[in-house]
Amino acid sequence: MRLFQSHPIGIDQGEEVLFSDFADGGEMWTGKGPRERRCRIGFSSAFRTPPVVQIGVALWDVDTSSALRAEVRAEEITCDGFDAVFRTWSDTLVARIRVSWLAIGEVAHPDDWVIM
């Protein structure tokens, strides 16, 4: 469990297309074996400390001739943003992926002191 101090809590959210490999024959659609796609997503405003980020698939367009193998994660979370990461492996073919995300964390307050 993550406990927040007495600072205000901010919530940011959004959606991002990580890739669309069908049209141009990209590796997610034509490749085999381990593959990864990473996209840096910035928050609309910085958090005071790195927030908790929840990420999920909002749209997937996949080939159904083999098993669907996929992992979606939020990595490298900072006060300013995070990396949305999609991974697949074996013979899974993915045409496109869009993710949705939600970040919750402490935000700065006008009364915060800055000690130098």
OpenMM code with the backbone's topology and positions (N, CA, C; nanometers):
from openmm import Vec3, app, unit

residues = "MET ARG LEU PHE GLN SER HIS PRO ILE GLY ILE ASP GLN GLY GLU GLU VAL LEU PHE SER ASP PHE ALA ASP GLY GLY GLU MET TRP THR GLY LYS GLY PRO ARG GLU ARG ARG CYS ARG ILE GLY PHE SER SER ALA PHE ARG THR PRO PRO VAL VAL GLN ILE GLY VAL ALA LEU TRP ASP VAL ASP THR SER SER ALA LEU ARG ALA GLU VAL ARG ALA GLU GLU ILE THR CYS ASP GLY PHE ASP ALA VAL PHE ARG THR TRP SER ASP THR LEU VAL ALA ARG ILE ARG VAL SER TRP LEU ALA ILE GLY GLU VAL ALA HIS PRO ASP ASP TRP VAL ILE MET".split()
positions = [
    Vec3(0.0847, -0.1178, 0.0000),
    Vec3(0.0000, 0.0000, 0.0000),
    Vec3(0.0889, 0.1236, 0.0000),
    Vec3(0.0452, 0.2237, -0.0708),
    Vec3(0.1182, 0.3498, -0.0733),
    Vec3(0.0396, 0.4525, 0.0059),
    Vec3(0.1023, 0.5149, 0.1035),
    Vec3(0.0383, 0.6177, 0.1848),
    Vec3(0.0876, 0.7542, 0.1391),
    Vec3(-0.0041, 0.8483, 0.1254),
    Vec3(0.0300, 0.9844, 0.0862),
    Vec3(0.0299, 1.0725, 0.2097),
    Vec3(0.1164, 1.1718, 0.2073),
    Vec3(0.1214, 1.2677, 0.3170),
    Vec3(0.0037, 1.3633, 0.3035),
    Vec3(0.0127, 1.4774, 0.3650),
    Vec3(-0.0987, 1.5719, 0.3642),
    Vec3(-0.1032, 1.6594, 0.2385),
    Vec3(-0.0270, 1.6237, 0.1373),
    Vec3(-0.0272, 1.7020, 0.0140),
    Vec3(-0.1512, 1.6716, -0.0690),
    Vec3(-0.1900, 1.7665, -0.1546),
    Vec3(-0.3022, 1.7387, -0.2454),
    Vec3(-0.2681, 1.6209, -0.3371),
    Vec3(-0.3703, 1.5495, -0.3782),
    Vec3(-0.3545, 1.4352, -0.4666),
    Vec3(-0.4014, 1.4765, -0.6060),
    Vec3(-0.3215, 1.4417, -0.7063),
    Vec3(-0.3565, 1.4706, -0.8446),
    Vec3(-0.3823, 1.3420, -0.9213),
    Vec3(-0.4708, 1.3510, -1.0188),
    Vec3(-0.5010, 1.2384, -1.1065),
    Vec3(-0.4862, 1.2863, -1.2498),
    Vec3(-0.4092, 1.2132, -1.3284),
    Vec3(-0.3942, 1.2429, -1.4706),
    Vec3(-0.4283, 1.1151, -1.5455),
    Vec3(-0.4788, 1.1292, -1.6668),
    Vec3(-0.5145, 1.0097, -1.7433),
    Vec3(-0.5052, 1.0384, -1.8913),
    Vec3(-0.5001, 0.9311, -1.9711),
    Vec3(-0.4951, 0.9502, -2.1151),
    Vec3(-0.4935, 0.8186, -2.1892),
    Vec3(-0.4854, 0.8299, -2.3206),
    Vec3(-0.4733, 0.7152, -2.4100),
    Vec3(-0.3632, 0.7452, -2.5097),
    Vec3(-0.2963, 0.6396, -2.5552),
    Vec3(-0.1857, 0.6559, -2.6492),
    Vec3(-0.1799, 0.5342, -2.7406),
    Vec3(-0.1698, 0.5572, -2.8719),
    Vec3(-0.1446, 0.4485, -2.9658),
    Vec3(0.0045, 0.4180, -2.9580),
    Vec3(0.0391, 0.2958, -2.9185),
    Vec3(0.1807, 0.2599, -2.9077),
    Vec3(0.2399, 0.2254, -3.0433),
    Vec3(0.1606, 0.1612, -3.1288),
    Vec3(0.2066, 0.1311, -3.2634),
    Vec3(0.0887, 0.0878, -3.3493),
    Vec3(0.1100, 0.0984, -3.4805),
    Vec3(0.0158, 0.0489, -3.5799),
    Vec3(0.1008, -0.0104, -3.6916),
    Vec3(0.1407, -0.1357, -3.6755),
    Vec3(0.2369, -0.1991, -3.7658),
    Vec3(0.1751, -0.2686, -3.8863),
    Vec3(0.0445, -0.2783, -3.8926),
    Vec3(-0.0201, -0.3499, -4.0019),
    Vec3(0.0042, -0.2824, -4.1371),
    Vec3(-0.0149, -0.1520, -4.1428),
    Vec3(-0.0074, -0.0792, -4.2697),
    Vec3(0.1319, -0.0806, -4.3325),
    Vec3(0.2361, -0.0753, -4.2489),
    Vec3(0.3712, -0.0660, -4.3043),
    Vec3(0.4551, -0.1925, -4.2847),
    Vec3(0.3925, -0.3017, -4.2414),
    Vec3(0.4653, -0.4278, -4.2267),
    Vec3(0.5680, -0.4268, -4.1158),
    Vec3(0.5403, -0.3540, -4.0083),
    Vec3(0.6336, -0.3454, -3.8957),
    Vec3(0.6532, -0.4783, -3.8251),
    Vec3(0.7544, -0.4837, -3.7381),
    Vec3(0.7955, -0.6094, -3.6756),
    Vec3(0.6900, -0.6722, -3.5850),
    Vec3(0.6031, -0.5930, -3.5254),
    Vec3(0.4993, -0.6528, -3.4401),
    Vec3(0.4005, -0.7338, -3.5244),
    Vec3(0.3819, -0.6927, -3.6510),
    Vec3(0.2884, -0.7610, -3.7394),
    Vec3(0.3553, -0.8716, -3.8213),
    Vec3(0.4828, -0.8593, -3.8494),
    Vec3(0.5503, -0.9555, -3.9369),
    Vec3(0.6554, -1.0401, -3.8656),
    Vec3(0.6952, -1.0014, -3.7445),
    Vec3(0.8057, -1.0682, -3.6766),
    Vec3(0.7660, -1.1904, -3.5963),
    Vec3(0.8667, -1.2551, -3.5442),
    Vec3(0.8494, -1.3690, -3.4532),
    Vec3(0.9511, -1.3530, -3.3403),
    Vec3(0.9251, -1.4237, -3.2308),
    Vec3(1.0166, -1.4171, -3.1182),
    Vec3(0.9882, -1.2973, -3.0299),
    Vec3(1.0768, -1.2705, -2.9339),
    Vec3(1.0546, -1.1591, -2.8409),
    Vec3(1.0615, -1.0240, -2.9134),
    Vec3(0.9611, -0.9410, -2.8879),
    Vec3(0.9554, -0.8064, -2.9448),
    Vec3(0.9026, -0.7107, -2.8400),
    Vec3(0.9506, -0.5871, -2.8476),
    Vec3(0.9095, -0.4856, -2.7500),
    Vec3(0.8900, -0.3526, -2.8200),
    Vec3(0.7890, -0.2779, -2.7761),
    Vec3(0.7683, -0.1410, -2.8214),
    Vec3(0.7523, -0.0554, -2.6971),
    Vec3(0.8234, 0.0572, -2.6927),
    Vec3(0.8267, 0.1461, -2.5764),
    Vec3(0.7922, 0.2876, -2.6220),
    Vec3(0.7072, 0.3552, -2.5451),
    Vec3(0.6650, 0.4915, -2.5791),
    Vec3(0.6670, 0.5756, -2.4511),
    Vec3(0.7386, 0.6865, -2.4540),
    Vec3(0.7436, 0.7776, -2.3393),
    Vec3(0.6163, 0.8615, -2.3373),
    Vec3(0.5492, 0.8636, -2.2225),
    Vec3(0.4263, 0.9410, -2.2057),
    Vec3(0.4501, 1.0442, -2.0964),
    Vec3(0.4226, 1.1691, -2.1261),
    Vec3(0.4395, 1.2773, -2.0292),
    Vec3(0.3085, 1.3130, -1.9620),
    Vec3(0.3164, 1.3480, -1.8345),
    Vec3(0.1979, 1.3932, -1.7618),
    Vec3(0.1669, 1.5371, -1.7998),
    Vec3(0.0420, 1.5780, -1.7828),
    Vec3(0.0037, 1.7154, -1.8176),
    Vec3(0.0693, 1.8163, -1.7239),
    Vec3(0.0966, 1.7760, -1.6002),
    Vec3(0.1731, 1.8551, -1.5028),
    Vec3(0.2555, 1.7575, -1.4208),
    Vec3(0.3661, 1.8058, -1.3677),
    Vec3(0.4526, 1.7189, -1.2883),
    Vec3(0.3895, 1.6866, -1.1530),
    Vec3(0.4122, 1.5651, -1.1070),
    Vec3(0.3739, 1.5260, -0.9718),
    Vec3(0.4867, 1.5638, -0.8768),
    Vec3(0.4567, 1.5728, -0.7489),
    Vec3(0.5567, 1.6053, -0.6467),
    Vec3(0.6537, 1.4887, -0.6273),
    Vec3(0.6011, 1.3675, -0.6295),
    Vec3(0.6788, 1.2444, -0.6219),
    Vec3(0.6286, 1.1528, -0.7339),
    Vec3(0.7041, 1.0512, -0.7746),
    Vec3(0.6548, 0.9621, -0.8795),
    Vec3(0.5199, 0.9002, -0.8400),
    Vec3(0.4206, 0.9111, -0.9267),
    Vec3(0.2870, 0.8619, -0.8943),
    Vec3(0.2748, 0.7109, -0.9140),
    Vec3(0.1619, 0.6584, -0.8746),
    Vec3(0.1243, 0.5213, -0.9075),
    Vec3(0.0587, 0.5272, -1.0450),
    Vec3(0.0982, 0.4395, -1.1359),
    Vec3(0.0432, 0.4399, -1.2712),
    Vec3(-0.0227, 0.3056, -1.2995),
    Vec3(-0.1472, 0.3105, -1.3419),
    Vec3(-0.2221, 0.1929, -1.3853),
    Vec3(-0.2341, 0.2013, -1.5367),
    Vec3(-0.2024, 0.0924, -1.6062),
    Vec3(-0.2069, 0.0930, -1.7525),
    Vec3(-0.2796, -0.0322, -1.8014),
    Vec3(-0.3519, -0.0180, -1.9108),
    Vec3(-0.4230, -0.1316, -1.9678),
    Vec3(-0.4427, -0.1136, -2.1169),
    Vec3(-0.4812, -0.2199, -2.1835),
    Vec3(-0.5049, -0.2163, -2.3271),
    Vec3(-0.6449, -0.1600, -2.3528),
    Vec3(-0.6527, -0.0542, -2.4327),
    Vec3(-0.7803, 0.0060, -2.4703),
    Vec3(-0.8269, -0.0458, -2.6064),
    Vec3(-0.7322, -0.0830, -2.6927),
    Vec3(-0.7645, -0.1383, -2.8232),
    Vec3(-0.6537, -0.2330, -2.8629),
    Vec3(-0.6905, -0.3483, -2.9112),
    Vec3(-0.5913, -0.4373, -2.9708),
    Vec3(-0.6472, -0.4961, -3.0974),
    Vec3(-0.5616, -0.5055, -3.1950),
    Vec3(-0.5950, -0.5600, -3.3258),
    Vec3(-0.4900, -0.6676, -3.3503),
    Vec3(-0.5313, -0.7941, -3.3406),
    Vec3(-0.4354, -0.9045, -3.3450),
    Vec3(-0.4789, -1.0114, -3.4442),
    Vec3(-0.3827, -1.0865, -3.4916),
    Vec3(-0.4080, -1.2024, -3.5753),
    Vec3(-0.4551, -1.3162, -3.4842),
    Vec3(-0.5566, -1.3888, -3.5272),
    Vec3(-0.6133, -1.4942, -3.4419),
    Vec3(-0.5670, -1.6352, -3.4794),
    Vec3(-0.4681, -1.6466, -3.5665),
    Vec3(-0.4219, -1.7799, -3.6059),
    Vec3(-0.3265, -1.8423, -3.5040),
    Vec3(-0.2846, -1.7652, -3.4057),
    Vec3(-0.1996, -1.8200, -3.2991),
    Vec3(-0.2461, -1.7618, -3.1652),
    Vec3(-0.1883, -1.8122, -3.0589),
    Vec3(-0.2245, -1.7638, -2.9254),
    Vec3(-0.1827, -1.6176, -2.9083),
    Vec3(-0.2623, -1.5449, -2.8320),
    Vec3(-0.2286, -1.4063, -2.8000),
    Vec3(-0.1392, -1.4059, -2.6774),
    Vec3(-0.0174, -1.3576, -2.6951),
    Vec3(0.0796, -1.3471, -2.5859),
    Vec3(0.1205, -1.2010, -2.5767),
    Vec3(0.0924, -1.1384, -2.4632),
    Vec3(0.1225, -0.9960, -2.4528),
    Vec3(0.1398, -0.9549, -2.3075),
    Vec3(0.2200, -0.8511, -2.2899),
    Vec3(0.2398, -0.7888, -2.1596),
    Vec3(0.2400, -0.6376, -2.1818),
    Vec3(0.1671, -0.5647, -2.0981),
    Vec3(0.1655, -0.4185, -2.1026),
    Vec3(0.2037, -0.3695, -1.9635),
    Vec3(0.3035, -0.2814, -1.9577),
    Vec3(0.3537, -0.2333, -1.8289),
    Vec3(0.3856, -0.0851, -1.8340),
    Vec3(0.3804, -0.0222, -1.7176),
    Vec3(0.4317, 0.1135, -1.6998),
    Vec3(0.5678, 0.0991, -1.6332),
    Vec3(0.6721, 0.1519, -1.6966),
    Vec3(0.8081, 0.1416, -1.6444),
    Vec3(0.8735, 0.2793, -1.6428),
    Vec3(0.9832, 0.2908, -1.5705),
    Vec3(1.0594, 0.4163, -1.5626),
    Vec3(0.9692, 0.5336, -1.5234),
    Vec3(0.8897, 0.5142, -1.4187),
    Vec3(0.7955, 0.6171, -1.3737),
    Vec3(0.8716, 0.7275, -1.3006),
    Vec3(0.8512, 0.8509, -1.3441),
    Vec3(0.9114, 0.9675, -1.2793),
    Vec3(0.8001, 1.0675, -1.2475),
    Vec3(0.8369, 1.1795, -1.1917),
    Vec3(0.7392, 1.2851, -1.1626),
    Vec3(0.6792, 1.3441, -1.2903),
    Vec3(0.7510, 1.3331, -1.4017),
    Vec3(0.7092, 1.3955, -1.5274),
    Vec3(0.6428, 1.3013, -1.6271),
    Vec3(0.6606, 1.1696, -1.6104),
    Vec3(0.6032, 1.0774, -1.7071),
    Vec3(0.6488, 0.9347, -1.6830),
    Vec3(0.6223, 0.8479, -1.7809),
    Vec3(0.6579, 0.7067, -1.7701),
    Vec3(0.6700, 0.6466, -1.9098),
    Vec3(0.7262, 0.5281, -1.9162),
    Vec3(0.7331, 0.4521, -2.0405),
    Vec3(0.6198, 0.3511, -2.0429),
    Vec3(0.5357, 0.3565, -2.1469),
    Vec3(0.4362, 0.2532, -2.1719),
    Vec3(0.5072, 0.1467, -2.2550),
    Vec3(0.5071, 0.0230, -2.2068),
    Vec3(0.5833, -0.0832, -2.2711),
    Vec3(0.4899, -0.1977, -2.3087),
    Vec3(0.4967, -0.2386, -2.4346),
    Vec3(0.4228, -0.3552, -2.4829),
    Vec3(0.5244, -0.4599, -2.5256),
    Vec3(0.5032, -0.5830, -2.4808),
    Vec3(0.5910, -0.6941, -2.5190),
    Vec3(0.5065, -0.8108, -2.5686),
    Vec3(0.5588, -0.8791, -2.6696),
    Vec3(0.4998, -1.0036, -2.7156),
    Vec3(0.6127, -1.0980, -2.7535),
    Vec3(0.5802, -1.2238, -2.7827),
    Vec3(0.6826, -1.3234, -2.8128),
    Vec3(0.6217, -1.4358, -2.8963),
    Vec3(0.7060, -1.5291, -2.9324),
    Vec3(0.6691, -1.6463, -3.0114),
    Vec3(0.6111, -1.6023, -3.1458),
    Vec3(0.4989, -1.6622, -3.1888),
    Vec3(0.4431, -1.6334, -3.3205),
    Vec3(0.3223, -1.5400, -3.3161),
    Vec3(0.3020, -1.4714, -3.2031),
    Vec3(0.1913, -1.3765, -3.1911),
    Vec3(0.2136, -1.2585, -3.2855),
    Vec3(0.1091, -1.2218, -3.3607),
    Vec3(0.1150, -1.1094, -3.4546),
    Vec3(0.0162, -1.0024, -3.4097),
    Vec3(0.0677, -0.8805, -3.3909),
    Vec3(-0.0131, -0.7703, -3.3404),
    Vec3(-0.0096, -0.6567, -3.4419),
    Vec3(-0.1277, -0.6171, -3.4904),
    Vec3(-0.1360, -0.5096, -3.5891),
    Vec3(-0.1242, -0.3728, -3.5228),
    Vec3(-0.1974, -0.3544, -3.4115),
    Vec3(-0.1881, -0.2246, -3.3421),
    Vec3(-0.2360, -0.2389, -3.1981),
    Vec3(-0.1861, -0.1473, -3.1159),
    Vec3(-0.2199, -0.1437, -2.9731),
    Vec3(-0.2388, 0.0020, -2.9315),
    Vec3(-0.3476, 0.0259, -2.8579),
    Vec3(-0.3677, 0.1548, -2.7910),
    Vec3(-0.3852, 0.1248, -2.6431),
    Vec3(-0.3177, 0.2016, -2.5584),
    Vec3(-0.3285, 0.1830, -2.4139),
    Vec3(-0.3998, 0.3007, -2.3507),
    Vec3(-0.4628, 0.2742, -2.2377),
    Vec3(-0.5171, 0.3810, -2.1542),
    Vec3(-0.4419, 0.3747, -2.0218),
    Vec3(-0.4270, 0.4894, -1.9581),
    Vec3(-0.3495, 0.4944, -1.8346),
    Vec3(-0.4113, 0.5944, -1.7373),
    Vec3(-0.3784, 0.5728, -1.6102),
    Vec3(-0.4253, 0.6575, -1.5010),
    Vec3(-0.3106, 0.6705, -1.4016),
    Vec3(-0.2768, 0.7934, -1.3667),
    Vec3(-0.1703, 0.8201, -1.2693),
    Vec3(-0.2291, 0.8938, -1.1498),
    Vec3(-0.1949, 0.8468, -1.0299),
    Vec3(-0.2442, 0.9079, -0.9059),
    Vec3(-0.1245, 0.9322, -0.8152),
    Vec3(-0.1111, 1.0553, -0.7668),
    Vec3(0.0006, 1.0837, -0.6786),
    Vec3(-0.0066, 1.2226, -0.6177),
    Vec3(0.0930, 1.2501, -0.5345),
    Vec3(0.1011, 1.3800, -0.4682),
    Vec3(0.1390, 1.4884, -0.5681),
    Vec3(0.0765, 1.6027, -0.5540),
    Vec3(0.1119, 1.7187, -0.6358),
    Vec3(0.1552, 1.8324, -0.5437),
    Vec3(0.2266, 1.9266, -0.6006),
    Vec3(0.2753, 2.0403, -0.5224),
    Vec3(0.1592, 2.1269, -0.4761),
    Vec3(0.1821, 2.1926, -0.3663),
    Vec3(0.0838, 2.2853, -0.3098),
    Vec3(0.1478, 2.4234, -0.3061),
    Vec3(0.0713, 2.5294, -0.3311),
    Vec3(0.1294, 2.6642, -0.3297),
    Vec3(0.1982, 2.6996, -0.1973),
    Vec3(0.1579, 2.6364, -0.0880),
    Vec3(0.2191, 2.6660, 0.0414),
    Vec3(0.3439, 2.5839, 0.0702),
    Vec3(0.3858, 2.4954, -0.0228),
    Vec3(0.5087, 2.4183, -0.0018),
    Vec3(0.6272, 2.5121, 0.0096),
    Vec3(0.7155, 2.4815, 0.1006),
    Vec3(0.8369, 2.5611, 0.1180),
    Vec3(0.9462, 2.5018, 0.0312),
    Vec3(1.0245, 2.5878, -0.0274),
    Vec3(1.1415, 2.5440, -0.1026),
    Vec3(1.2622, 2.5919, -0.0240),
    Vec3(1.3379, 2.4996, 0.0333),
    Vec3(1.4548, 2.5346, 0.1132),
    Vec3(1.5785, 2.5085, 0.0286),
    Vec3(1.6599, 2.6125, 0.0159),
    Vec3(1.7801, 2.5990, -0.0677),
    Vec3(1.9037, 2.6030, 0.0164),
] * unit.nanometer
topology = app.Topology()
chain = topology.addChain("A")
for resn in residues:
    res = topology.addResidue(resn, chain)
    for name in ("N", "CA", "C"):
        topology.addAtom(name, app.Element.getBySymbol(name[0]), res)
